Amino acid sequence: MSALEVVDGAQWGQAVAAERLEPRDALGRLILHHTAIPDPALAAGDLAAETAYMKRIERLHLDRGWAAVGYHFVIMPSGRVYSGRPPSAIGAHAHGNNEDSIGIALAGDFERERPNPAAIGSLRGLAEHLAPTGRPLPLIAHGDLTPTACPGRLLRIALDPAAGATAPRV
């Protein structure tokens, strides 16, 4: 991921997993989320604000009883990619759909705000990097798997303006 700026768990102060994380099956798809938590402090691209945001996401997930951050990656509006759960582990991001997927969330509420182009660029780069054979993996909206607005209407439109309400394409 040389073109992407990745902040690993050690850099943002990620807690040690509360229990052993189960290994993920062969990667078959990427599941797209939004955090649904807007934070105006992220607009400036400040590393300290982004780190605090990741700690907030981690706390919310730990408070739900999860062993670690549920997402494998969180992409900030700046385009920085934050590592969450190890990609080799089963995530906790799309109930019943985690065994063969990697969960990627963009920070923000895309029912109310448009995603930043830098974040969209990083999503595309990350999706390309994660493709094990260089062949694109399906990128599936969380809301196409379960009844939720996630990843937000405006993120869907940003990825495929003609679709708007269908699964995103990278």
N, C-alpha and C positions, 0 to 999 in steps of 0.2 A: 504494500500500500504506500509506495513512495510518494505519490502525488497527494495523498490524503494526510492531513494532520491528525494523528491518533493520540489520544490521551489515555494511557492504560490505567488500570485500577490502582496501581501503586502511586501513580502521579496524582490522582484525585483523592486518595485516601480511602479507597474501598475497604470495607470490613471483610474479614475472613468469613467465608460461607459458614452458616450456622450448623450445617450438616453436610455430609458427603453428597456431591452433585452427581446424578446418574448420567452416564454417557449417552449422547444423542445418537440416533440411528443415522444411516447414510443420508446426507443432505439432499433433500428433494425440492425444497421451496424456501422462499423468504416471505415472511409475513410482516406487512407494513402497519405501523401504528402511529398515532400522535400521543403525546403525553397528556393532552387535554388540560394542561396546567400552564396558562400564560404567565409570563414574567417579563415585564418591561425592562428589567435590568439586563436581560440577555441581548438586547438590541445593540449594545455597544461592543459586543464581542469580547468582553472582559473575562479573562481566564478565571479570576477569583469568583465572579458571579456564576460562571458556568459550573465551576467545581461545587459551589454551594447548592446549585440546582441539582446536580447529580447526587449529592448527599441527601437532599430532600426526597428525590425519587427513591433512593435506597431505603430511607427511613419508612416511607409509605409502603414499600414492598415488604420490608421486614415486619412492619406492624400488621401486615396481612397474614403473617405466619410463614412467609416464603423464606427459603434458606439464603437467598441472595437477591440482587437486582434481577427482575424477571426477564428484562430485555438483554439481548447479547450486545447490542450497540444502541447508543443514543446520539443523534446528530443535532448539534446546536445550530441556531440561525447563522452563526459565523462560518459554518461548514466544518468545524472541528468535530471529530468523531470520538465519542467516549466509549471505552470498552466497559461492558457490564459483566454479565455472566459469560464464562468461557464458551467460545463457539463449539467446543467439543462436548458440552454438557446440554442436557435437555433444559429448555427454557421454561419460564412460567409467564407466558404472555398471551396465549390463545388456547384456553382450556380445550382439551381433546385434540389439539393440533400441534403439539410441541415436539413430539418424538422425532420428526424428520425435518424440522424447520429451524431457522434462525430468525429471531425477532429483532426488527429494526424499528426504532421509534424516532420521530422527529420531535424536538422540543417545541411545544406550542399547542394552541387550540385552533385547529384548522376548520372548525365550524364558524369561527369568528374572525380569523386573521389569515392572510395569505402567507404561505411559506416563503422564506428568503431564497433567492436563486442560488446562493452559496450552499445552502443545505440541500437543495435539489441536486446540485452538481456532485456533492459528496455522496448522496444516496446512489446516484448513478455509478460513481467510481467504486463505492463499496460493493454494490451488487455485482459489478464486473469482476472485482477482486475475489469475491466469494464463490464464483462459478468454478467448480472443481475441474472442469475439462475445457474451460474457455467458452463453453456453450451457456447461454443465458439461463438462469434459473427462473421459474415462475415467481413473480412478485405479486402476492395476493393481499388484498386489503383485509384487515381484521374483520371488518363489517361484512365481508362476503362469506365468512365462516360462522359468524354468530351475530345475533341481533344487537348491533351497536352502530353508532355513527362513525366510529373509528375507521380510518384515520382522518376523517373530516372531509367534507365536500370540497373545500378549497384546495386541499392537497391533491385530491383526485383530479380536479380540473387542471392544476398546475402540471401534473404528470401527463395528462391526456385531455386537452381542452375539448376535443370532440366528444369524449365519453362522458365526463362529468359525474355520472352515477354508476359507472361500471368499474371493474377491477383496473387498478393502475397499471401502466406499462412503463418500463424504464427504458 
